[in-house]
Amino acid sequence: MTVAAATTTLQDLDAEIGASVPRVGVDPTPEFDDQAARLRRLVEQTASLPLAQVVRAGLVPQVPARTRLAKVIAVASGKGGVGKTNFSVNLAVVLARQSLRVILVDADLGTANADVLCGLMPGARLNHLVTPLPIHDGARREASDILMDAPGGFRLLPGSAGVARMADLSAGEQRRLLEVIGELERDADVLIVDTAAGIGRSVTSLVEAADMGIVITTPEPTAIADAYALIKCLVLSEYGHWNAEQASRLRLVINQADSSEEAVAVHARLNAVCERFLGVRTESVGGIAQDLRVAQSVRARRPFVLNAPECAAARHMEAVGHRIIQQLGLQCETVPAQPARGFRSALARILRGG
């Protein structure tokens, strides 16, 4: 199927997607009632909950503007199976090669697998931080205790795998998530957050709070439609429409493209629909080729930019990484000139609805 045939009717999807995307104050429909959607229902608490009280009372520390904080990249997708986690892992390698201190947080709260792609076997995961259990000496685990050195020079905070209760966090455990993020953004130049797939509130909150939100899609019609659904949820936030500054932080990556022309065409058509129906432009940071060596690298449990550095997908990944470095104003071993936004503070404001 050609790009034109796959995306010609994208303009007509707005009404259909609009019926599927949750309205303000309404829980997601069963079609989107995934784990991320369930987490959405618990972070959208009323003002009487402890988390909101703590944030409003100023008990969540506000980071001074002069404090060096990591630039945060949140990677999301409207649906699973488009290569989001693979992109996040390989982006971490590309950025780490530029002498940047990179931490990848696998923020999938139930089916995390970034560690699998890196050939790692975590002894502890994110759920051990959010719901800490005593270890042999009675101490409690901190983020630094479970960070793992990953291939390519970055560090990985493994997400939760097969822990159903991570979708039912208490208010205290929500606060602990904020604390973990606060710890990490002071110990890195770049913090990459690999979100869960879907349009749940936990996903959109992370993207809204980040310095750059990257939406991954493929040329498949279903992936394009779901990418548009995610962008629509972000732009038409229940807390008010995105302003120009928020929209400017959003980027697209067309993954598994047959050619650069196909990647450009898919972005152009998706951008045209976003401009027409949402009033925002969606900038692309590039496309990544469909490449058999990516699948081979997954089976080898090694990032493809390391396992097959000469392949087309690896070259495209390098180009995308360098565009991201440039657009975020990252400089190796130097403090960014602009004041840091503070991811934890931004996320706390979003969670309380401010």
Phi, psi and omega per residue, in radians:
M1 nan 2.317 -3.128
T2 -1.317 2.856 3.103
V3 -1.056 -0.727 -3.115
A4 -1.083 -0.763 -3.139
A5 -1.167 -0.585 -3.089
A6 -1.343 -0.432 -2.990
T7 -2.169 0.001 -3.088
T8 -1.036 -0.642 -3.080
T9 -1.553 0.219 -3.086
L10 -1.059 -0.630 3.140
Q11 -1.047 -0.566 -3.094
D12 -1.388 -0.109 -3.115
L13 -1.392 -0.244 -3.011
D14 -1.036 -0.804 -3.128
A15 -1.138 -0.726 -3.141
E16 -1.132 -0.791 3.138
I17 -1.171 -0.666 3.127
G18 -1.010 -0.559 3.109
A19 -1.300 -0.406 -3.110
S20 -1.613 -0.509 -3.104
V21 -1.273 2.310 -3.099
P22 -1.083 2.372 3.100
R23 -1.431 3.011 -3.114
V24 -1.009 2.209 3.072
G25 1.356 0.099 -3.099
V26 -1.990 2.343 3.121
D27 -1.150 2.710 3.134
P28 -1.051 2.674 3.052
T29 -1.243 2.813 -3.112
P30 -0.962 -0.482 -3.132
E31 -1.054 -0.588 -3.109
F32 -1.917 0.273 -3.051
D33 -1.458 1.097 3.131
D34 -1.613 -2.984 -3.096
Q35 -1.095 -0.687 3.119
A36 -1.077 -0.673 3.124
A37 -1.149 -0.655 3.101
R38 -1.142 -0.668 3.099
L39 -1.143 -0.570 3.098
R40 -0.971 -0.727 -3.066
R41 -1.153 -0.436 -3.128
L42 -1.564 -0.460 3.114
V43 -1.426 -0.329 3.096
E44 -1.535 1.073 -3.136
Q45 -1.484 2.855 3.101
T46 -1.340 2.965 -3.064
A47 -1.151 -0.246 -3.102
S48 -1.432 -0.188 -3.109
L49 -1.259 2.653 -3.105
P50 -0.960 -0.679 -3.111
L51 -1.058 -0.811 3.141
A52 -1.121 -0.683 3.131
Q53 -1.117 -0.755 -3.130
V54 -1.094 -0.803 -3.114
V55 -1.141 -0.810 -3.090
R56 -1.131 -0.580 3.139
A57 -1.366 -0.071 3.113
G58 1.411 0.301 -3.126
L59 -1.402 -0.324 2.964
V60 -1.381 2.041 -3.019
P61 -0.978 2.347 3.031
Q62 -1.606 2.252 -3.039
V63 -1.423 2.223 3.084
P64 -1.011 2.551 -3.078
A65 -1.069 -0.491 -3.074
R66 -1.465 -0.182 3.125
T67 -1.239 2.315 3.141
R68 -1.280 2.178 3.115
L69 -2.188 2.707 3.121
A70 -1.213 2.605 2.901
K71 -1.336 2.349 -3.043
V72 -1.917 2.234 3.081
I73 -2.022 2.077 3.080
A74 -1.784 2.180 -3.104
V75 -1.873 2.187 -3.053
A76 -2.398 2.922 3.059
S77 -2.673 2.619 3.138
G78 -1.236 -0.435 -3.138
K79 -2.507 2.859 3.081
G80 -1.412 2.924 3.058
G81 1.459 0.207 -3.129
V82 -1.793 0.059 3.098
G83 1.582 0.413 -3.083
K84 -1.091 -0.881 -3.114
T85 -1.186 -0.677 3.085
N86 -1.062 -0.720 3.076
F87 -1.073 -0.805 -3.103
S88 -1.055 -0.774 -3.131
V89 -1.100 -0.811 -3.101
N90 -1.265 -0.550 3.028
L91 -1.103 -0.698 3.109
A92 -1.040 -0.717 3.121
V93 -1.130 -0.817 -3.115
V94 -1.038 -0.770 -3.123
L95 -1.220 -0.657 3.138
A96 -1.127 -0.533 3.104
R97 -1.132 -0.306 -3.140
Q98 -1.643 0.427 3.120
S99 1.116 0.456 3.058
L100 -1.685 2.469 3.053
R101 -1.415 1.978 -3.007
V102 -2.069 2.303 3.010
I103 -2.124 2.244 3.051
L104 -1.808 2.122 3.086
V105 -1.791 2.024 3.061
D106 -1.444 1.703 -3.024
A107 -1.628 0.270 2.997
D108 -1.298 2.075 -2.991
L109 -1.582 0.491 3.092
G110 -2.918 -0.564 -3.096
T111 -2.253 0.831 -3.115
A112 -1.243 2.500 3.136
N113 -2.605 0.317 3.082
A114 -1.065 -0.601 3.126
D115 -1.122 -0.580 3.114
V116 -1.129 -0.743 3.138
L117 -1.157 -0.360 -3.134
C118 -1.737 -0.009 -3.139
G119 1.222 0.529 -3.098
L120 -1.876 2.721 3.087
M121 -2.220 1.596 -3.072
P122 -1.124 2.459 3.018
G123 -1.545 -0.340 3.108
A124 -2.589 2.696 -3.074
R125 -2.305 -3.092 -3.096
L126 -0.966 -0.630 -3.127
N127 -1.119 -0.421 3.097
H128 -1.299 -0.333 3.066
L129 -1.506 -0.731 -3.083
V130 -1.290 -0.662 3.067
T131 -2.149 1.254 -2.967
P132 -1.103 2.466 3.059
L133 -2.051 2.511 3.123
P134 -1.050 2.407 3.024
I135 -1.676 -2.931 -2.901
H136 -1.016 -0.548 -3.106
D137 -1.739 0.178 3.119
G138 1.481 -0.054 -3.120
A139 -1.355 2.955 3.110
R140 -1.866 2.526 -3.138
R141 -1.310 2.462 2.995
E142 -1.986 2.993 -3.128
A143 -0.997 -0.702 -3.115
S144 -1.125 -0.386 -3.124
D145 -1.283 -0.471 -3.034
I146 -1.994 -0.019 3.041
L147 -1.087 2.383 -3.106
M148 -2.063 2.449 3.014
D149 -1.291 2.128 -3.076
A150 -1.872 2.792 3.105
P151 -1.028 2.345 3.136
G152 1.772 -0.118 3.006
G153 1.726 0.121 3.069
F154 -1.804 3.029 3.088
R155 -2.000 2.531 -3.065
L156 -2.081 2.304 2.949
L157 -1.773 1.805 -3.029
P158 -1.147 2.447 3.098
G159 -1.449 -3.121 -3.110
S160 -1.488 2.483 3.133
A161 -2.316 2.072 3.088
G162 1.252 0.469 3.114
V163 -1.996 1.632 -3.017
A164 -1.090 -0.592 -3.045
R165 -1.234 -0.139 3.084
M166 -1.170 -0.231 3.045
A167 -1.522 0.028 -3.102
D168 -2.289 1.015 -3.093
L169 -1.344 2.493 3.038
S170 -1.354 2.973 3.114
A171 -1.053 -0.671 3.115
G172 -1.148 -0.639 3.110
E173 -1.240 -0.556 3.028
Q174 -1.094 -0.748 3.109
R175 -1.080 -0.641 -3.137
R176 -1.121 -0.630 3.068
L177 -1.035 -0.745 3.105
L178 -1.093 -0.699 -3.137
E179 -1.127 -0.709 3.127
V180 -1.063 -0.801 3.132
I181 -1.089 -0.705 3.118
G182 -1.086 -0.661 3.107
E183 -1.119 -0.748 -3.028
L184 -1.285 -0.656 -3.053
E185 -1.276 -0.109 3.033
R186 -1.676 -0.084 -3.037
D187 -2.113 0.435 -3.117
A188 -2.716 2.823 2.987
D189 -1.563 -0.603 -3.137
V190 -2.349 2.300 3.071
L191 -2.035 1.963 3.112
I192 -1.721 2.164 -3.140
V193 -1.906 1.938 3.098
D194 -1.537 1.799 -3.053
T195 -1.386 3.000 2.996
A196 -1.258 2.800 3.068
A197 -1.370 2.633 3.087
G198 2.023 -2.989 -3.042
I199 -2.077 0.401 3.139
G200 -1.157 2.843 -3.084
R201 -1.130 -0.543 3.118
S202 -1.114 -0.591 3.122
V203 -1.264 -0.899 -3.076
T204 -1.129 -0.564 3.100
S205 -1.107 -0.764 -3.137
L206 -1.142 -0.725 3.133
V207 -1.166 -0.733 -3.137
E208 -1.085 -0.597 -3.064
A209 -1.474 -0.256 -3.041
A210 -1.375 2.805 3.036
D211 -1.245 -0.533 3.077
M212 -2.535 2.247 3.047
G213 -1.865 2.202 -3.122
I214 -1.958 2.144 3.085
V215 -1.775 2.157 -3.138
I216 -1.712 2.324 3.026
T217 -2.483 2.945 3.015
T218 -2.086 3.011 3.117
P219 -1.228 -0.097 -3.138
E220 -1.121 2.423 -3.113
P221 -0.981 -0.688 -3.134
T222 -1.155 -0.692 3.128
A223 -1.166 -0.696 3.128
I224 -1.119 -0.791 3.138
A225 -1.073 -0.728 -3.129
D226 -1.258 -0.559 3.046
A227 -1.112 -0.746 3.096
Y228 -1.109 -0.696 3.101
A229 -1.046 -0.729 3.121
L230 -1.138 -0.797 3.130
I231 -1.068 -0.695 3.135
K232 -1.103 -0.736 3.100
C233 -1.085 -0.648 3.139
L234 -1.204 -0.842 -3.049
V235 -1.243 -0.730 3.137
L236 -1.671 0.980 -3.098
S237 -1.088 2.561 3.117
E238 -1.155 -0.242 3.087
Y239 -1.681 0.231 3.127
G240 2.086 2.666 -3.134
H241 -1.088 2.546 3.049
W242 -1.075 2.488 3.010
N243 -1.541 3.099 -3.065
A244 -1.073 -0.637 -3.113
E245 -1.161 -0.714 3.115
Q246 -1.147 -0.785 -3.125
A247 -1.103 -0.538 -3.103
S248 -1.229 -0.231 -3.138
R249 -1.543 -0.039 -3.086
L250 -1.619 2.402 3.131
R251 -2.313 2.725 3.076
L252 -2.026 2.545 2.960
V253 -2.265 2.198 3.091
I254 -1.663 1.888 -3.077
N255 -1.692 2.717 3.070
Q256 1.014 0.707 3.118
A257 -1.453 2.503 3.115
D258 -1.249 -0.461 -3.129
S259 -2.777 2.891 3.087
S260 -1.135 -0.561 3.113
E261 -1.128 -0.682 3.118
E262 -1.153 -0.729 3.125
A263 -1.069 -0.761 3.128
V264 -1.119 -0.727 -3.113
A265 -1.157 -0.733 3.134
V266 -1.101 -0.796 3.111
H267 -1.071 -0.751 -3.107
A268 -1.062 -0.751 -3.117
R269 -1.235 -0.725 3.113
L270 -1.148 -0.707 3.105
N271 -1.105 -0.680 3.139
A272 -1.081 -0.700 3.126
V273 -1.197 -0.714 3.122
C274 -1.106 -0.702 3.104
E275 -1.149 -0.722 -3.064
R276 -1.225 -0.806 -3.003
F277 -1.728 -0.442 -3.085
L278 -1.970 -0.275 3.123
G279 1.299 0.422 3.133
V280 -2.275 2.627 3.025
R281 -1.653 2.507 3.088
T282 -2.020 1.943 -3.107
E283 -1.485 2.446 3.096
S284 -1.728 2.489 3.012
V285 -1.839 0.197 3.017
G286 2.250 3.011 3.083
G287 -2.074 2.744 -3.140
I288 -2.183 2.287 -3.005
A289 -1.208 2.609 2.907
Q290 -1.206 2.142 -2.982
D291 -2.547 2.180 -3.127
L292 -1.066 -0.465 -3.106
R293 -1.273 -0.285 3.011
V294 -1.179 -0.825 3.106
A295 -1.105 -0.666 3.099
Q296 -1.098 -0.669 3.136
S297 -1.204 -0.640 3.079
V298 -1.070 -0.779 3.112
R299 -1.137 -0.537 3.097
A300 -1.425 -0.093 -3.133
R301 0.996 0.882 -3.128
R302 -2.568 2.382 3.121
P303 -0.957 2.397 -3.024
F304 -1.206 -0.398 3.086
V305 -1.240 -0.291 3.054
L306 -1.723 -0.672 -3.061
N307 -1.331 -0.609 -3.131
A308 -2.464 1.166 -3.025
P309 -1.102 -0.317 -3.106
E310 -1.547 -0.146 -3.056
C311 -1.294 2.823 -3.092
A312 -1.071 -0.727 -3.125
A313 -1.076 -0.675 3.130
A314 -1.158 -0.723 3.112
R315 -1.122 -0.715 3.115
H316 -1.158 -0.678 3.116
M317 -1.090 -0.702 3.080
E318 -1.058 -0.767 -3.128
A319 -1.128 -0.732 3.107
V320 -1.088 -0.770 3.135
G321 -1.043 -0.726 -3.130
H322 -1.212 -0.580 3.055
R323 -1.143 -0.692 3.126
I324 -1.130 -0.759 3.087
I325 -0.994 -0.800 -3.120
Q326 -1.142 -0.773 -3.062
Q327 -1.265 -0.493 3.082
L328 -1.486 -0.122 -3.136
G329 1.228 0.518 -3.125
L330 -1.349 2.410 3.089
Q331 -2.290 2.278 -3.092
C332 -1.068 2.221 3.025
E333 1.035 0.479 3.036
T334 -2.314 2.694 3.134
V335 -1.429 2.283 3.115
P336 -0.979 2.460 -3.084
A337 -1.177 -0.643 -3.086
Q338 -1.411 2.657 3.110
P339 -1.093 2.487 3.117
A340 -1.277 2.513 -3.095
R341 -1.380 -0.585 -3.087
G342 1.469 1.642 -3.054
F343 -1.122 -0.758 -3.100
R344 -1.105 -0.739 3.127
S345 -1.129 -0.730 3.126
A346 -1.122 -0.752 3.141
L347 -1.141 -0.679 3.118
A348 -1.093 -0.700 3.117
R349 -1.125 -0.677 -3.137
I350 -1.182 -0.733 -3.117
L351 -1.134 -0.537 3.130
R352 -1.556 -0.049 3.076
G353 1.467 0.338 -3.127
G354 -1.742 nan nan
